[in-house]
Amino acid sequence: MDTSTLQKLIEANLSTFLTVTLPGILRAVFGSLAVLIVGIYALRIVTRVAIAGARRSHVKQAQIDLLAAGVTGAGWILIMAGILQALNLNELAIAVGGSISLVALGIATAASGNLGDIIAGVFLASDPDFGSGFVIKTGDISGTIERIDLRKTRIRAEDGKLHVVPNKAIESTVWIVQQRPVVPPPQPRASRPRLNIGLGGHRPGEEPSKSS
């Protein structure tokens, strides 16, 4: 192979690399960087919202930490799947994304026993004859409802003992409302003093001043 033929071959390969291969690599790299940046930003927002919602629901700190770890783990799996897809590694992206389904399936299987309590808790929380402050009797338990959360209802009996009852056990049976919480009467509005000013800037009962 002479020098001119080798030079032409190098130029052809270089031209193909610069016009076809390099733009594809740059698009994949910039696309993966965009997915990484946007994914991290979105993950931070979702994590903060989830933590704020859990704290407003008075969830224990250990459960909040577990929720944050789960959201962060699932978010990073999605980010890695997006990066692999941006790099045209679709098979790996599908495999990584499919791991979320396996994790979700495991969580759903483990939480299937608690799903009924969660649904029953939603129904109980929306029932007008059930709530914090109500004195009820359900089964052999009688007392005042102190708090309702996603899975349990806490009832304080007259002897001071706290009964923690699954929501499903209450919602699926009959409860008797023995006393409703006392609603304080609305406070009357304080009347504001009225200042009557007559025409001309004088008070009622006063003679208007006459200008000479």
N, C-alpha and C positions, 0 to 999 in steps of 0.2 A: 504494500500500500504506500503510494507516494505521499509526499507532504501535502500537496494540494487537496487530495481526497480526504486525508485525515482532518485537515483544517475545515473543509466543508462539512464533514460529519460532526465535528465539534460545534461548529456554528449552528447547524440544524438542531442538535440536541439542546444547545444553550437557548436558542430561540424558542423551542418547544417548552423548555422549563420556565422561561421568563413570561411567555404569553399564556400558557395553559396551567402548568403545575403550580408555579408560585402564587398566582392570584387565588387558586383554590385553597392553598395552604393558609394564605393570609385571611381569607374569608372564614375559614374554620377556626383559626386562632382568635380573631377578633370576635367571632360569634360566641366562642366558648368563654372569652373574657366578659362579654356582655351578659351571658347567662349567669356567670359567677357573681358579678356585681349586683345585678338586679335580684338574683336569688338570695344573696346575703341580706340585702335591704328588705326584701319582702319577708324573709324569715324572721328578722328582728321585729318587724311590725306585728306579725302573727303571734310571735312568742309573747310580746308585751301585752297584746290584747288578751291572749289566753290567761296570762298570769293575773292581769287586772280583773278579768271576769271571775277567776277563781277566788281572788281575795275578797271581792265584793260578795261572793256567795259564802264567805266565812269557811273556806276550805282549809284544812290543816296545812301547815307549812311543808310537811313531808310529802303530802299529796301534790302541793303546788310544785315542788322540786321535781317530783316524778312526772308531772304533766309537762313541765318545761323541757325535761330531758327527752321525753317522747316526741314532742313537737320538733325539737331541734334535730333529733335523729332522723325523723321522717323527712324533714326539710332538706337535710344534707343529702339524703338518698335521692330526692327529686332533683337537687342541684347537680349531683354527679351524673344522673341519667341525662339531664339536659346538656351537660358539657360533652358527654360521649356522643350524643346525637348531633351536636354542632360539629364535632370532629368526624362525622360520617361513620361512626362506629355504632351502627344501629343495633346490631345483634347484642353487643355488650350493654347498650342502653336499655334494651328490652329486658335483659336479664337482671340488671340492677333495679329497674322499675318494678319488675315482678316480685322482687323481694318484699316490697311494701305490702303486696297482696298477701304474702305468706305471714308477715307480721300481723297484719290486720285480722287475718283469719284466726291466728292464735289468740289474739286479744279478744275477739268476738266469742271464741269458744270458751275462754276462761271467764268472760263476763256474762255469759248467757244466763247464769243463775241470778245475776243482779239486774238484768234488764226488766224483769217484772216489777221489782221494787222501784226502779226509776220511773217507769210508766205510771205505777200506782201513786208515786209521790207527786207527779204532775197533776193527776186527777184530784188527789186530796188537797193540794195547794189551791186549786181553783174551786173547790167545793165551798159554798157559803156557810155550811154547817160544820166546818172543820178548820181549825187554825190555832195559832198561838193564843193562849189565854182561855181557850174553851176547856170546860170541865166535862169530860166524857167518860163513858164506861164501855169498854170493848172486851168481850170475853170475861176473864177474871180480873182485869186491870181497870182501876178507876182512879182518875186523877186529872191534873191540869196539864195541858199540852205546853211544853216549854219551847220546843223547836222542832221544825220539820226540815230535813235535808233531802238529798237525792235518794237515799236508801232507807233511812231510819226516821222514826218519830220518837221523840223523847217525852215521856209522860211522868210527871212528878206525883206520886201517890200521897195520900194524907199522912202516912207514917214517915214521909221524907225520902222514901226510896225512889230512885230513878229507874224507870222501866224503859229500855231501848227496844222498840218493837219494829220489825220490818214493815215497810209501807204496804206491801202486798197482803200481809196478814190482817191489816186493818181494813183496807179497801175491799177485800174479798168477803168480809163478814159485816155484821150489823154493829154500829156503834150508837150509843144513846147520848144525846146532848143533855147533860144535867144542868149546865149553867153556861151562859154566854159571857164573854168579857164585857166589863162595864165600860161604856163609851162616855168619856167626859162631855158634859154639855158645852156647846159653843160659847165662848166668852163674848159678852156684849161689847159692841164697839163703843169706845169712849167718845162722847159727844164733844165736838169742837165748839169753842165759844164763837158766837156770831157777832160780828161787829157791823152794825148798820150805820152806814154813812149816807146822809141825805144829800140832796143836790146842793151844790155850792160849797161842799166840804164841811158843813156843819152837822152836828149830831141831832137826832130827833129830840124835840122839846126845846131846842135852843133857837133863839131868834137870829136870823142871818144878819150879819153886820152890814150896815148901809154905808156906802161910800159917799162922802160929801162932794 
